[in-house]
Structures are given as structure tokens and as C-alpha cells.
Amino acid sequence: MVAEQNSGTTSVNISDTLIQQNGFGIVSGNGAATVRIGRCSIYNNVNGFNFVGGGTIVSHGNNQIQGNGGSQTPSSTLSPGTT
């Protein structure tokens, strides 16, 4: 999954998704790109998360993330009930 924006903002919301055995699990970059993930399984990617040029990946805290190379930690985790 890739979210990029050279100007302005981009928001991507991903839920109930399996992301497995890719070069990159999730890429958020260039400009103000924000990816929010909830109830996702992210396994065995060469790089779990890639942050480029100010992009962020925000977790709802209910994801399964393991077996990835590189970063396996989102930029931040929302508190329950927060959107």
C-alpha cells in the first residue's frame, strides 16, 4: 500500500486487510500523507513500514504486525475511541 502526495494532503484508511510478502508493507510519504490502519495483518514483508518525507502511519492498536524487516512500528497509536 502506498500513499504519497507532492502537495496538499492524502489520507488512506485501511482495515481488515492482509498485507503479506511484499517489498514494502505500507509506504507513507511525500507531503502530508497519513495512513490509518485497523484490524490489519502485516506479515513477512521486506520492510513493514516506510516513512518518506513527512508521511505518517497511525495504528488503531488492534493490528497483527510481525516477521517484517525494517520498521515494524507505526508513527503513533490512537487511544481507544479516537479517530
Rosetta silent file (secondary structure, phi, psi, omega in degrees, C-alpha in Angstrom):
SEQUENCE: MVAEQNSGTTSVNISDTLIQQNGFGIVSGNGAATVRIGRCSIYNNVNGFNFVGGGTIVSHGNNQIQGNGGSQTPSSTLSPGTT
SCORE:     score description
SCORE:     0.000 S_00000001
   1 L     0.000  130.910 -178.816    0.000    0.000    0.000 S_00000001
   2 E  -128.894  130.092  173.793    1.446    3.372   -0.975 S_00000001
   3 E  -125.162  114.527  179.524    0.158    6.838   -0.012 S_00000001
   4 E  -138.026  150.793  177.651    2.074    9.792   -1.479 S_00000001
   5 L  -153.363  122.251  179.652    1.295   13.416   -2.219 S_00000001
   6 L   -77.293  -25.383  174.051    3.678   16.021   -3.612 S_00000001
   7 L  -150.468  155.588 -176.466    1.423   18.866   -2.461 S_00000001
   8 L    78.402 -154.847 -177.948   -1.702   19.081   -0.337 S_00000001
   9 E  -129.179  152.466  174.494   -2.764   16.147    1.830 S_00000001
  10 E  -132.549  132.856  174.928   -3.573   12.478    1.317 S_00000001
  11 E  -125.557  131.063  177.648   -5.422   10.253    3.795 S_00000001
  12 E  -127.089  131.014  177.375   -5.759    6.492    3.379 S_00000001
  13 E  -114.742  124.707 -177.419   -7.738    4.277    5.764 S_00000001
  14 E  -122.727  127.763  176.748   -7.044    0.520    5.685 S_00000001
  15 E  -141.368  153.468  176.262   -9.000   -2.028    7.714 S_00000001
  16 L    50.781   50.570 -173.425   -9.477   -5.803    7.813 S_00000001
  17 L  -130.998  140.708  172.828   -6.656   -6.355    5.311 S_00000001
  18 E   -98.985  123.399  176.981   -3.818   -8.869    4.924 S_00000001
  19 E  -121.466  110.426 -167.674   -0.572   -7.306    3.650 S_00000001
  20 E  -145.083  139.470  171.843    1.991  -10.075    3.198 S_00000001
  21 L    55.801   52.747  176.039    5.257  -10.928    1.412 S_00000001
  22 L  -119.432  170.832  172.443    5.858   -7.647   -0.420 S_00000001
  23 L   -63.897  -46.268  176.782    8.871   -5.387   -0.781 S_00000001
  24 E  -129.183  134.603  174.480    7.083   -2.813    1.400 S_00000001
  25 E   -71.403  -62.365  178.465    4.031   -3.444    3.563 S_00000001
  26 E  -136.316  132.491  175.929    2.899    0.188    3.817 S_00000001
  27 E  -117.668  127.274  175.082    4.616    3.314    2.466 S_00000001
  28 E  -126.974  117.850 -175.229    3.513    6.761    3.612 S_00000001
  29 E  -163.319  174.959  178.091    5.428    9.639    2.170 S_00000001
  30 L    56.151  109.816  179.479    5.992   12.910    0.394 S_00000001
  31 L    80.116 -145.404 -175.430    3.979   15.782    1.740 S_00000001
  32 E  -104.560   57.265  178.540    1.256   15.276    4.309 S_00000001
  33 E   -83.649  131.342  176.967    0.324   11.643    3.637 S_00000001
  34 E  -127.174  128.311  174.811   -1.417    9.845    6.506 S_00000001
  35 E  -114.948  127.553  176.361   -2.266    6.132    6.537 S_00000001
  36 E  -110.318  131.853 -178.356   -4.551    4.822    9.299 S_00000001
  37 E  -123.204  139.176  177.177   -4.632    1.058    9.934 S_00000001
  38 E  -146.768  135.375  179.543   -7.088   -1.023   11.937 S_00000001
  39 L    53.806   40.148  179.363   -7.569   -4.794   12.256 S_00000001
  40 L  -104.533  149.512  173.183   -4.814   -5.412    9.673 S_00000001
  41 E  -111.307  118.318 -175.934   -2.389   -8.337    9.454 S_00000001
  42 E  -123.900  102.633 -170.998    1.021   -7.224    8.194 S_00000001
  43 E  -128.351  142.858  164.328    3.422  -10.177    7.858 S_00000001
  44 L    53.487   39.411  173.186    6.742  -11.115    6.247 S_00000001
  45 L   -94.042  151.574  178.221    7.345   -8.021    4.117 S_00000001
  46 L   -57.004  -43.293  173.589   10.916   -6.980    3.304 S_00000001
  47 E  -129.841  123.995 -179.399   10.081   -3.660    5.043 S_00000001
  48 E   -66.450  -57.883 -179.423    6.977   -3.438    7.240 S_00000001
  49 E  -128.358  142.157  176.186    6.559    0.340    7.233 S_00000001
  50 E  -131.595  123.490  179.840    8.380    3.003    5.247 S_00000001
  51 E  -109.032  124.918 -176.531    8.076    6.693    6.104 S_00000001
  52 E  -129.857  129.423  170.245    9.247    9.157    3.451 S_00000001
  53 L    53.686   40.231  174.884    9.300   12.962    3.525 S_00000001
  54 L    98.441    0.668  178.182    6.889   13.533    6.412 S_00000001
  55 L   -70.564  152.162  179.466    4.413   10.696    5.894 S_00000001
  56 E  -130.359  151.687  174.104    2.812    9.028    8.923 S_00000001
  57 E  -125.168  119.045 -175.027    1.226    5.648    9.685 S_00000001
  58 E  -111.751  127.845 -178.591   -1.282    5.691   12.538 S_00000001
  59 E  -101.403  145.387  171.496   -2.472    2.462   14.187 S_00000001
  60 L   -84.793    0.289  174.498   -5.766    1.849   15.969 S_00000001
  61 L    84.476    7.515 -177.349   -3.796   -0.583   18.154 S_00000001
  62 L  -123.922   37.860 -178.836   -5.563   -3.747   17.013 S_00000001
  63 L  -106.956  157.115  172.637   -3.233   -4.957   14.249 S_00000001
  64 E  -107.786  116.062 -174.851   -1.040   -8.047   13.980 S_00000001
  65 E  -130.740  112.085  178.853    2.429   -6.976   12.804 S_00000001
  66 E  -162.639  158.100  176.771    5.296   -9.477   12.715 S_00000001
  67 L    76.606   10.741 -179.960    8.025  -11.071   10.644 S_00000001
  68 L   -92.268  151.303  169.381    8.780   -7.889    8.682 S_00000001
  69 L   -84.681  173.838  177.923   12.201   -6.427    8.024 S_00000001
  70 L    61.878 -145.136 -176.567   12.909   -2.772    8.641 S_00000001
  71 E   -76.972  134.739  173.359   10.405   -0.846   10.727 S_00000001
  72 L  -119.374   13.070 -175.916    7.512   -2.707   12.337 S_00000001
  73 L  -117.715  123.738  176.503    6.330    0.235   14.424 S_00000001
  74 L   -64.366  165.803  178.014    3.730    2.786   13.237 S_00000001
  75 L   -60.440  -40.337 -179.064    4.328    6.511   13.753 S_00000001
  76 E  -158.016  166.430  176.776    1.701    6.563   16.512 S_00000001
  77 E  -125.757  129.710 -179.492   -1.158    4.613   18.068 S_00000001
  78 L   -75.720  149.100  172.118   -4.570    6.137   18.706 S_00000001
  79 L   -72.976  150.322  178.451   -6.264    5.835   22.077 S_00000001
  80 L   -52.909  136.858  179.338   -9.460    3.720   22.085 S_00000001
  81 L    84.987   -2.792  179.822  -12.430    5.719   20.792 S_00000001
  82 L   -93.587  144.057  176.929  -10.214    8.245   18.953 S_00000001
  83 L  -117.380    0.000    0.000  -10.497    8.746   15.203 S_00000001
